[in-house]
């Protein structure tokens, strides 16, 4: 069994609700005021089953005062049932509803010429021609136009067959995070809070833990119903009623979205492509408008960028001060209330006053980076986002703008409105093509990784030039100096790649592979004299000043050569003192031999140690600590146990 959600559209009193009632046997008008006035004010819902398909109708109001309710109903539908009364033909709200469907990219549907029993054949043909003229050049240009009468039943079977043909199109993909724009919220006695809507993406199941945006409140799904029947789960494209635990009905409102936890972010600004209707007045840069997205409405201000055409002016793009009727442009939309958006979403713009539909668009980036989006670079970015390639193209742009910091996977899933599994597959494919690099939880553009590698090489070369006798740039210093524009994991990945390519050697220090320490004759002489000085000093070595004097060298040069001897292992630092390695090795061997002369545990205290090895307390304590660290001895109280 599959569901097709069909939204009605058309002028007030053209018989939309009567036609839905004739098709389904259910009166979609829910409110007493609707029944009293004979017009639809809010959304109504009804359905019928035919073969293996359920046709779910969202009946929308036709009155101009309730167009915002119509937009809420039209969001998420699979097809439209455009109703034109044969005794009135195309009217203002017929055109506005049709424009809204076009702006929301609803390009499947059927046209019903209602009340055909009230007119003669000549009038019916005239209305047909006017309707076909309205549809010309749109996605509904070839939609069937069927005369019907809810009163006599004429044409209803033909209409059902046409709707069945529409339903034969492939269903929408179910994969994606759960997103349910709320169109109603109410309380059922003994059940609790219930919300209804058309499930845009994902699969919703009983016991799921979800989130309500923009409030950010966490809720649990108690139960799911589809057309009045309880289900364990419901997939994308279905009209659902969901029993929620965690929020009261009066805390929810139309425009909220029930979503996968951490699957979406709310935003107050987004980048989009916008198209102005041909009969709308020019839209000026900075204009205040009404933004309708899903079932939500928010006041907004629109900042125009460049036209969506004329891509040849990338170096000096034309920036718009106004968008002319029928034209398209890139724009940044700043909304006054947070919306739960994702890339690819459609939205409708209505004028602030009077509130008439003027434009629509598609979200390119729900969470754009701050910056000059009207600059040549910003315009080029928008053109890439708005070009061909769909979600994968958007992914590449978002990875590119991450630079050396990379694009976090969890951020990408929210901006693109995809699951982690989809992102993993897309990233693996792009990586196999050499278009992205996966670095832990980040995706990085290969060009940005090359930049980081080049910066690492540059820092190392600079360090070698500044300190030619040092082993290399400390790894932590490299991280710190690059951290402003590169993530630590990206830096580590760049270092690992340079090591693998044989360009650098990495330990705690980073050195160019060809780096060699070359000493001058004077430096070599001082180094050798220092080694001899420490060799002669035994276990009572001099400080660096004394060693420098003994070597006949300046203190600064002696310090550099001493450090060189420590690095090559000739000398060893022990708690601020420096010993020749040979003396430490000999000491460790002699202490270890103390145990070979007896089977009893051998203990030595500081007094015994000083006497046996002829050293003062100044040297004895550091040396005993060294032996502990080398596991030759272990401290027990004030003595050492020889191991």
C-alpha positions as CSV (number, residue, x, y, z in Angstrom):
1,X,0.0,0.0,0.0
2,X,1.4,3.4,-1.0
3,X,0.1,6.9,-0.2
4,X,-0.2,9.9,-2.5
5,X,-0.8,13.3,-0.9
6,X,-2.9,15.6,-3.1
7,X,-3.5,19.2,-2.3
8,X,-6.5,21.1,-3.6
9,X,-6.0,24.6,-5.1
10,X,-8.4,27.1,-6.5
11,X,-10.5,30.2,-5.9
12,X,-13.0,30.5,-3.1
13,X,-16.4,28.8,-3.6
14,X,-15.2,26.9,-6.7
15,X,-16.2,23.7,-5.0
16,X,-12.9,22.2,-3.8
17,X,-14.4,20.8,-0.5
18,X,-17.5,19.5,-2.3
19,X,-15.3,17.7,-4.8
20,X,-13.2,16.2,-2.0
21,X,-16.4,15.1,-0.2
22,X,-17.7,13.5,-3.4
23,X,-14.4,11.6,-4.0
24,X,-13.9,10.4,-0.4
25,X,-17.2,10.5,1.3
26,X,-15.7,12.6,4.0
27,X,-16.4,16.3,4.7
28,X,-13.0,18.0,5.0
29,X,-14.5,21.1,6.6
30,X,-13.8,20.7,10.3
31,X,-14.7,24.0,11.8
32,X,-18.2,25.2,12.7
33,X,-17.5,28.5,11.1
34,X,-16.6,26.7,7.9
35,X,-19.9,24.9,7.8
36,X,-21.8,28.0,8.7
37,X,-20.2,30.2,6.1
38,X,-19.8,27.5,3.4
39,X,-16.2,28.3,2.8
40,X,-13.0,26.6,3.9
41,X,-10.9,28.6,6.4
42,X,-8.3,26.2,7.6
43,X,-6.9,22.9,6.3
44,X,-9.2,19.9,5.9
45,X,-8.2,16.3,5.4
46,X,-9.9,13.3,3.8
47,X,-8.8,10.2,1.9
48,X,-10.0,7.2,-0.2
49,X,-8.4,3.9,-1.2
50,X,-8.2,2.6,-4.7
51,X,-6.5,-0.7,-5.5
52,X,-3.1,-0.5,-3.6
53,X,-3.0,3.3,-3.3
54,X,-4.4,5.6,-0.7
55,X,-5.2,9.1,-1.9
56,X,-4.9,11.6,0.9
57,X,-6.3,15.0,0.3
58,X,-5.3,18.2,2.0
59,X,-8.2,20.6,1.3
60,X,-7.0,24.2,1.4
61,X,-8.9,27.5,1.8
62,X,-9.5,29.5,-1.4
63,X,-10.3,32.9,0.2
64,X,-7.5,35.5,-0.2
65,X,-7.5,36.1,3.6
66,X,-6.4,32.5,4.2
67,X,-3.7,32.0,1.5
68,X,-1.1,31.4,4.3
69,X,-3.1,28.4,5.3
70,X,-3.2,27.3,1.7
71,X,0.6,27.5,1.5
72,X,0.9,25.4,4.7
73,X,-1.3,22.8,3.1
74,X,0.5,22.8,-0.2
75,X,3.9,22.1,1.4
76,X,4.7,18.5,1.2
77,X,2.1,17.4,-1.3
78,X,2.9,15.0,-4.1
79,X,0.3,16.5,-6.6
80,X,-2.3,19.2,-6.9
81,X,-6.0,19.0,-7.8
82,X,-6.5,22.4,-9.3
83,X,-10.2,23.2,-9.2
84,X,-11.7,25.8,-11.6
85,X,-15.5,26.5,-11.5
86,X,-17.0,26.1,-15.0
87,X,-19.4,29.0,-14.2
88,X,-16.7,31.5,-13.3
89,X,-13.4,30.3,-15.0
90,X,-10.0,31.4,-13.8
91,X,-10.2,33.9,-10.9
92,X,-7.6,35.7,-8.8
93,X,-7.0,33.0,-6.2
94,X,-6.9,30.4,-9.0
95,X,-3.9,32.3,-10.3
96,X,-2.3,32.8,-6.9
97,X,-2.8,29.1,-5.9
98,X,-1.3,28.0,-9.2
99,X,1.6,30.4,-8.7
100,X,2.2,28.9,-5.3
101,X,2.2,25.4,-6.6
102,X,4.8,26.4,-9.3
103,X,7.0,28.1,-6.7
104,X,6.8,25.0,-4.5
105,X,7.8,22.9,-7.6
106,X,4.6,20.9,-7.6
107,X,4.6,19.8,-11.2
108,X,2.2,16.8,-11.1
109,X,-1.5,17.2,-11.0
110,X,-5.0,17.1,-12.5
111,X,-7.4,20.0,-13.3
112,X,-11.0,19.6,-12.4
113,X,-13.6,21.9,-14.1
114,X,-16.1,21.8,-11.3
115,X,-19.8,22.6,-11.5
116,X,-19.9,21.5,-15.1
117,X,-23.7,20.8,-14.7
118,X,-24.3,24.6,-14.5
119,X,-22.9,25.5,-17.9
120,X,-23.4,24.6,-21.5
121,X,-20.8,23.0,-23.8
122,X,-19.7,26.3,-25.3
123,X,-19.0,27.9,-21.9
124,X,-17.2,24.7,-20.7
125,X,-14.9,24.8,-23.8
126,X,-14.2,28.5,-23.1
127,X,-13.2,27.8,-19.5
128,X,-11.1,24.9,-20.7
129,X,-9.1,27.1,-23.1
130,X,-8.6,29.8,-20.4
131,X,-7.4,27.1,-18.0
132,X,-5.0,25.6,-20.5
133,X,-3.7,29.1,-21.2
134,X,-3.0,29.6,-17.5
135,X,-1.1,26.3,-17.3
136,X,1.0,26.9,-20.5
137,X,4.8,26.7,-20.0
138,X,4.5,25.2,-16.5
139,X,5.0,21.7,-15.2
140,X,1.2,21.3,-15.3
141,X,1.0,22.2,-19.0
142,X,0.0,18.7,-20.0
143,X,-2.1,17.9,-17.0
144,X,-5.5,16.4,-17.8
145,X,-8.4,18.9,-17.7
146,X,-11.6,17.0,-16.6
147,X,-15.1,18.4,-16.3
148,X,-16.8,17.2,-13.1
149,X,-19.8,17.8,-11.0
150,X,-19.8,17.0,-7.3
151,X,-23.6,17.3,-7.4
152,X,-24.4,14.9,-10.2
153,X,-21.3,12.7,-10.0
154,X,-20.4,13.5,-13.7
155,X,-16.7,12.9,-14.4
156,X,-15.8,11.6,-11.0
157,X,-14.7,8.2,-12.3
158,X,-12.6,9.9,-15.0
159,X,-11.1,12.1,-12.3
160,X,-10.3,9.1,-10.2
161,X,-8.5,7.4,-13.1
162,X,-6.5,10.6,-13.8
163,X,-5.5,10.7,-10.1
164,X,-4.4,7.1,-10.3
165,X,-2.2,7.9,-13.3
166,X,-0.6,10.7,-11.3
167,X,0.0,8.2,-8.4
168,X,1.8,5.8,-10.8
169,X,4.9,8.1,-10.7
170,X,7.8,6.9,-8.5
171,X,7.2,7.6,-4.8
172,X,9.5,10.1,-3.0
173,X,12.6,8.6,-1.4
174,X,12.2,7.5,2.2
175,X,15.8,7.9,3.2
176,X,16.7,10.8,5.3
177,X,16.2,12.1,8.8
178,X,12.7,12.4,10.2
179,X,11.1,15.7,9.4
180,X,7.4,16.3,10.1
181,X,6.1,19.9,9.6
182,X,3.2,20.3,12.0
183,X,-0.1,21.5,10.6
184,X,-2.2,20.6,13.6
185,X,-1.7,20.0,17.3
186,X,-4.5,18.9,19.7
187,X,-5.2,16.8,22.7
188,X,-7.1,13.5,22.6
189,X,-8.7,12.5,26.0
190,X,-6.9,9.4,27.3
191,X,-4.2,9.6,24.6
192,X,-2.5,13.0,25.1
193,X,-0.8,15.3,22.6
194,X,-1.3,14.5,18.9
195,X,0.3,16.3,16.0
196,X,-0.5,15.8,12.3
197,X,1.3,16.6,9.1
198,X,2.8,15.2,5.9
199,X,6.1,13.3,6.7
200,X,8.6,15.0,4.4
201,X,11.5,12.6,5.0
202,X,12.6,9.6,7.0
203,X,10.5,6.9,8.8
204,X,8.7,7.6,12.0
205,X,8.2,4.7,14.5
206,X,6.7,4.2,17.9
207,X,9.1,4.7,20.8
208,X,11.4,7.0,18.7
209,X,13.1,9.8,20.5
210,X,12.7,13.0,18.5
211,X,13.0,16.7,18.8
212,X,10.6,19.6,18.3
213,X,12.0,22.7,16.6
214,X,12.4,25.6,17.0
215,X,11.8,25.0,20.7
216,X,14.5,22.3,20.9
217,X,12.3,20.2,23.2
218,X,12.8,16.4,23.2
219,X,9.8,14.2,22.8
220,X,9.0,10.5,22.5
221,X,6.6,8.9,20.0
222,X,3.9,7.0,21.8
223,X,2.1,5.9,18.6
224,X,1.6,6.5,14.9
225,X,-1.6,6.5,12.9
226,X,-2.0,6.7,9.1
227,X,-5.6,7.5,8.0
228,X,-7.0,6.5,11.4
229,X,-5.2,3.2,11.7
230,X,-2.4,2.5,14.1
231,X,0.9,1.6,12.6
232,X,4.3,0.6,13.9
233,X,5.9,2.9,11.4
234,X,5.2,5.3,8.6
235,X,7.4,6.4,5.8
236,X,8.1,9.7,3.9
237,X,5.1,11.1,1.9
238,X,2.4,9.9,4.2
239,X,-0.1,11.9,6.1
240,X,0.4,10.9,9.7
241,X,-1.0,11.5,13.2
242,X,1.7,11.1,15.9
243,X,1.0,10.8,19.6
244,X,3.8,12.6,21.5
245,X,5.0,12.4,25.1
246,X,7.0,15.3,26.4
247,X,5.0,18.4,25.3
248,X,1.4,19.6,25.7
249,X,-0.6,20.5,22.7
250,X,-0.8,24.1,23.7
251,X,3.0,24.2,23.5
252,X,3.0,23.2,19.9
253,X,1.8,25.2,16.9
254,X,1.5,25.1,13.2
255,X,5.0,25.7,11.8
256,X,6.8,23.6,14.3
257,X,8.8,20.6,13.0
258,X,9.2,17.2,14.6
259,X,12.6,15.9,13.6
260,X,15.4,13.5,14.2
261,X,17.3,14.5,17.3
262,X,20.3,16.6,16.3
263,X,19.3,16.0,12.6
264,X,18.5,19.6,11.9
265,X,19.5,23.1,13.0
266,X,17.2,26.1,13.1
267,X,18.4,29.2,11.3
268,X,17.7,32.9,11.1
269,X,19.5,33.4,7.8
270,X,19.9,31.3,4.7
271,X,21.2,31.6,1.1
272,X,18.8,30.8,-1.7
273,X,17.9,31.3,-5.3
274,X,14.7,33.4,-5.7
275,X,12.4,33.9,-8.7
276,X,10.0,36.8,-8.9
277,X,6.6,36.2,-10.5
278,X,6.1,37.8,-13.9
279,X,3.1,39.9,-12.7
280,X,4.7,40.9,-9.4
281,X,6.2,44.4,-8.7
282,X,9.9,44.7,-8.6
283,X,11.5,43.4,-5.4
284,X,14.0,45.9,-4.0
285,X,17.2,44.9,-2.1
286,X,16.5,44.9,1.6
287,X,12.7,44.5,1.3
288,X,10.7,43.2,4.2
289,X,8.6,40.2,3.1
290,X,6.7,37.2,4.5
291,X,8.5,33.9,4.2
292,X,6.5,30.7,4.1
293,X,8.4,27.4,4.5
294,X,6.6,24.2,5.1
295,X,3.8,25.0,7.5
296,X,5.8,27.9,9.1
297,X,5.6,31.6,8.4
298,X,8.1,34.3,9.4
299,X,8.7,37.9,8.6
300,X,12.0,38.3,6.7
301,X,14.3,40.7,5.0
302,X,15.8,39.8,1.7
303,X,19.2,40.9,0.5
304,X,19.8,40.5,-3.2
305,X,23.1,39.4,-4.7
306,X,23.6,38.7,-8.4
307,X,21.3,37.4,-11.1
308,X,21.1,33.7,-11.4
309,X,22.0,34.0,-15.0
310,X,25.0,35.8,-16.6
311,X,27.7,33.6,-14.9
312,X,30.3,35.1,-17.2
313,X,30.7,38.1,-14.9
314,X,32.3,36.2,-12.1
315,X,35.2,38.6,-11.7
316,X,33.0,41.6,-11.5
317,X,29.4,40.4,-10.9
318,X,26.4,42.6,-11.4
319,X,24.9,43.2,-7.9
320,X,21.1,43.9,-7.9
321,X,19.4,46.8,-6.2
322,X,16.1,45.4,-7.3
323,X,14.8,42.2,-8.9
324,X,12.6,42.7,-11.9
325,X,9.4,40.8,-12.6
326,X,10.0,37.3,-14.0
327,X,13.7,37.4,-13.1
328,X,15.8,35.3,-10.8
329,X,18.6,36.1,-8.3
330,X,20.7,34.8,-5.5
331,X,19.8,36.2,-2.2
332,X,20.4,36.0,1.6
333,X,17.1,35.8,3.5
334,X,17.2,36.9,7.2
335,X,14.1,35.7,9.1
336,X,12.8,37.1,12.3
337,X,11.8,33.7,13.7
338,X,14.0,30.6,13.5
339,X,13.1,28.1,10.8
340,X,14.2,24.4,10.4
341,X,15.5,24.4,6.9
342,X,17.7,22.2,4.8
343,X,19.3,22.5,1.4
344,X,16.8,22.0,-1.5
345,X,13.8,23.1,0.5
346,X,11.2,25.3,-1.4
347,X,9.7,28.4,0.1
348,X,7.2,31.2,-0.9
349,X,7.6,34.9,-0.4
350,X,4.6,37.2,0.0
351,X,4.6,41.0,0.1
352,X,4.5,42.6,3.5
353,X,1.5,44.7,2.6
354,X,-0.8,43.9,0.9
355,X,0.1,40.2,1.6
356,X,0.1,38.8,-2.0
357,X,2.4,36.1,-3.3
358,X,5.3,37.6,-5.2
359,X,8.1,35.1,-5.4
360,X,9.5,31.7,-4.4
361,X,12.8,30.0,-4.2
362,X,15.0,27.2,-3.1
363,X,17.3,27.0,-0.2
364,X,20.9,26.6,-1.2
365,X,22.5,26.7,2.2
366,X,20.5,26.9,5.5
367,X,23.6,27.8,7.6
368,X,25.8,30.0,5.4
369,X,29.1,31.3,6.7
370,X,29.2,34.9,7.7
371,X,30.9,37.1,5.2
372,X,30.5,39.2,2.2
373,X,28.1,37.1,0.1
374,X,27.8,40.0,-2.5
375,X,31.6,39.9,-3.1
376,X,32.9,38.2,-6.3
377,X,34.0,35.2,-4.2
378,X,30.6,35.1,-2.5
379,X,28.7,35.2,-5.8
380,X,30.9,32.5,-7.2
381,X,30.0,30.3,-4.2
382,X,26.3,30.9,-4.7
383,X,26.6,30.0,-8.3
384,X,28.3,26.8,-7.4
385,X,25.6,26.0,-4.8
386,X,22.9,26.8,-7.4
387,X,24.5,24.9,-10.2
388,X,23.9,21.3,-11.4
389,X,24.9,18.3,-9.2
390,X,22.2,18.4,-6.5
391,X,23.2,17.5,-3.0
392,X,26.6,16.2,-3.9
393,X,27.5,19.6,-5.4
394,X,26.3,21.3,-2.3
395,X,28.5,18.9,-0.3
396,X,31.6,19.9,-2.3
397,X,31.0,23.6,-1.8
398,X,30.5,23.2,2.0
399,X,33.7,21.1,2.2
400,X,35.6,23.7,0.2
401,X,34.6,26.5,2.4
402,X,35.8,24.6,5.5
403,X,39.4,25.2,4.4
404,X,42.0,23.7,6.5
405,X,39.6,23.4,9.4
406,X,37.6,20.9,7.4
407,X,33.8,20.4,7.4
408,X,32.5,18.3,10.3
409,X,30.3,15.4,9.2
410,X,27.6,16.1,11.7
411,X,27.3,19.7,10.5
412,X,27.1,18.5,6.9
413,X,24.3,16.1,7.6
414,X,22.3,19.0,9.1
415,X,23.0,21.5,6.4
416,X,22.2,19.0,3.6
417,X,19.3,17.2,5.4
418,X,20.8,13.8,4.9
419,X,21.5,10.8,7.1
420,X,25.0,9.9,8.3
421,X,24.8,6.7,6.1
422,X,24.1,8.8,3.0
423,X,27.0,11.1,3.8
424,X,29.3,8.2,4.3
425,X,28.5,6.8,0.9
426,X,28.8,10.1,-0.8
427,X,32.1,10.9,0.9
428,X,33.5,7.5,0.0
429,X,32.6,8.0,-3.7
430,X,34.0,11.5,-3.8
431,X,37.2,10.4,-2.0
432,X,37.6,7.6,-4.6
433,X,37.4,10.3,-7.3
434,X,40.0,12.5,-5.5
435,X,37.5,15.3,-4.7
436,X,37.5,15.1,-0.9
437,X,39.7,13.6,1.8
438,X,38.3,12.0,4.9
439,X,40.2,13.0,8.0
440,X,38.5,11.5,11.1
441,X,35.2,13.2,11.5
442,X,36.1,15.9,9.0
443,X,35.9,16.1,5.2
444,X,38.6,18.3,3.6
445,X,39.2,19.5,0.1
446,X,42.4,18.1,-1.4
447,X,43.5,21.6,-2.3
448,X,43.2,22.7,1.3
449,X,45.1,19.7,2.5
450,X,47.9,20.6,0.1
451,X,48.0,24.1,1.5
452,X,48.3,22.8,5.0
453,X,51.1,20.4,3.9
454,X,52.9,23.3,2.3
455,X,52.5,25.4,5.4
456,X,54.0,22.6,7.5
457,X,57.0,22.4,5.2
458,X,57.4,26.2,5.3
459,X,57.4,26.3,9.1
460,X,60.0,23.5,9.3
461,X,62.2,25.2,6.7
462,X,61.9,28.5,8.6
463,X,62.8,26.8,11.9
464,X,65.8,25.1,10.4
465,X,67.1,28.4,9.1
466,X,66.6,30.0,12.5
467,X,68.0,27.1,14.6
468,X,70.2,24.9,12.3
469,X,71.5,22.9,15.3
470,X,68.1,22.0,16.6
471,X,66.6,18.6,15.8
472,X,63.6,20.2,14.2
473,X,60.4,22.1,14.9
474,X,58.5,20.9,18.0
475,X,55.4,19.1,16.8
476,X,53.2,21.0,19.3
477,X,54.6,24.4,18.1
478,X,53.6,23.4,14.6
479,X,50.1,22.6,15.7
480,X,49.8,25.9,17.7
481,X,51.0,28.1,14.8
482,X,48.6,26.5,12.3
483,X,45.7,26.2,14.7
484,X,44.0,29.4,13.6
485,X,43.1,28.0,10.2
486,X,43.7,24.2,10.4
487,X,42.2,21.6,12.6
488,X,44.6,19.5,14.7
489,X,43.6,16.3,13.0
490,X,44.1,17.9,9.6
491,X,47.6,19.0,10.7
492,X,48.4,15.5,11.9
493,X,47.1,14.1,8.6
494,X,49.3,16.5,6.6
495,X,52.3,15.5,8.7
496,X,51.6,11.8,8.2
497,X,51.4,12.3,4.5
498,X,54.7,14.2,4.4
499,X,56.3,11.4,6.3
500,X,54.9,8.8,4.0
501,X,56.1,10.8,1.0
502,X,59.6,10.9,2.5
503,X,59.6,14.7,2.7
504,X,60.0,15.0,6.5
505,X,61.0,13.0,9.6
506,X,58.7,13.2,12.5
507,X,59.2,12.4,16.2
508,X,58.4,14.9,18.9
509,X,60.1,17.3,16.4
510,X,59.5,17.8,12.7
511,X,62.5,18.0,10.4
512,X,63.0,18.0,6.7
513,X,64.3,14.7,5.4
514,X,67.4,16.3,3.9
515,X,68.2,18.3,7.1
516,X,71.6,17.6,8.5
517,X,73.4,19.3,11.4
518,X,76.7,20.7,10.0
519,X,79.1,22.1,12.6
520,X,81.8,24.7,12.0
521,X,85.3,23.9,13.0
522,X,84.9,26.1,16.2
523,X,81.6,24.4,17.1
524,X,83.1,20.9,16.6
525,X,86.1,21.8,18.8
526,X,83.8,23.1,21.6
527,X,81.6,20.0,21.3
528,X,84.5,17.7,21.7
529,X,86.0,19.6,24.6
530,X,82.6,19.6,26.4
531,X,82.4,15.8,25.9
532,X,85.9,15.4,27.4
533,X,85.1,17.7,30.3
534,X,82.0,15.8,31.3
535,X,83.8,12.5,30.8
536,X,86.6,13.6,33.1
537,X,84.1,15.0,35.7
538,X,82.7,11.5,36.5
539,X,79.6,11.7,38.8
540,X,80.3,15.3,39.9
541,X,79.8,17.2,36.7
542,X,80.2,20.9,36.3
543,X,77.4,23.4,35.4
544,X,77.4,24.8,31.9
545,X,79.3,27.9,32.9
546,X,82.1,25.9,34.4
547,X,82.0,23.5,31.4
548,X,82.2,26.5,29.0
549,X,85.2,27.9,30.8
550,X,86.9,24.5,30.7
551,X,86.3,24.2,27.0
552,X,87.5,27.8,26.4
553,X,84.1,28.7,24.8
554,X,81.5,31.4,25.2
555,X,78.5,30.3,27.4
556,X,75.9,30.6,24.5
557,X,78.0,28.4,22.2
558,X,78.7,25.9,25.0
559,X,74.9,25.7,25.7
560,X,74.2,24.9,22.1
561,X,76.8,22.2,21.9
562,X,75.7,20.8,25.3
563,X,72.2,20.5,23.9
564,X,73.6,18.8,20.8
565,X,75.4,16.2,23.0
566,X,72.2,15.6,25.0
567,X,70.3,15.0,21.8
568,X,72.8,12.5,20.4
569,X,72.9,10.6,23.7
570,X,76.4,11.5,24.7
571,X,75.2,13.5,27.7
572,X,72.1,12.9,29.8
573,X,70.1,15.5,31.8
574,X,69.2,14.4,35.3
575,X,67.1,16.8,37.3
576,X,69.0,19.9,36.2
577,X,72.4,18.3,36.1
578,X,74.2,16.9,33.1
579,X,76.2,13.6,33.2
580,X,78.2,11.7,30.7
581,X,76.2,8.7,29.6
582,X,79.1,6.3,30.2
583,X,79.2,7.2,33.9
584,X,75.5,6.7,34.3
585,X,75.7,3.3,32.6
586,X,78.6,2.3,34.8
587,X,76.8,3.4,37.9
588,X,73.7,1.4,37.0
589,X,75.8,-1.7,36.4
590,X,77.7,-1.4,39.7
591,X,74.5,-0.9,41.7
592,X,72.9,-3.9,40.0
593,X,75.9,-6.0,40.9
594,X,75.3,-5.4,44.6
595,X,72.5,-7.9,44.5
596,X,74.6,-10.6,42.8
597,X,76.7,-11.1,45.9
598,X,73.8,-12.2,48.2
599,X,70.4,-13.8,48.1
600,X,69.1,-11.3,50.7
601,X,67.3,-8.1,49.6
602,X,69.9,-5.4,49.2
603,X,69.0,-1.9,50.4
604,X,71.1,1.3,50.2
605,X,70.4,4.6,51.8
606,X,71.7,8.0,50.8
607,X,74.6,7.8,53.3
608,X,75.8,4.4,51.9
609,X,75.4,5.7,48.3
610,X,77.5,8.9,49.0
611,X,80.2,6.9,50.7
612,X,80.4,4.1,48.1
613,X,80.4,6.3,45.0
614,X,82.2,9.3,46.5
615,X,79.5,12.0,45.7
616,X,77.9,14.7,47.7
617,X,74.2,15.0,48.5
618,X,73.9,17.5,45.7
619,X,74.6,14.7,43.2
620,X,73.4,11.6,45.2
621,X,69.7,12.5,45.3
622,X,69.4,13.1,41.5
623,X,71.4,10.0,40.8
624,X,69.2,7.8,43.0
625,X,66.1,9.3,41.3
626,X,67.6,8.4,38.0
627,X,68.2,4.8,39.1
628,X,64.6,4.6,40.2
629,X,63.4,5.7,36.8
630,X,65.7,3.2,35.1
631,X,64.2,0.5,37.3
632,X,67.6,-0.4,38.8
633,X,66.2,0.5,42.3
634,X,62.9,1.2,43.9
635,X,62.4,3.6,46.7
636,X,61.2,2.1,50.0
637,X,60.9,4.7,52.7
638,X,64.2,6.5,53.0
639,X,66.2,3.7,51.4
640,X,66.4,2.0,47.9
641,X,65.8,-1.6,47.2
642,X,68.0,-2.9,44.5
643,X,65.9,-4.7,41.9
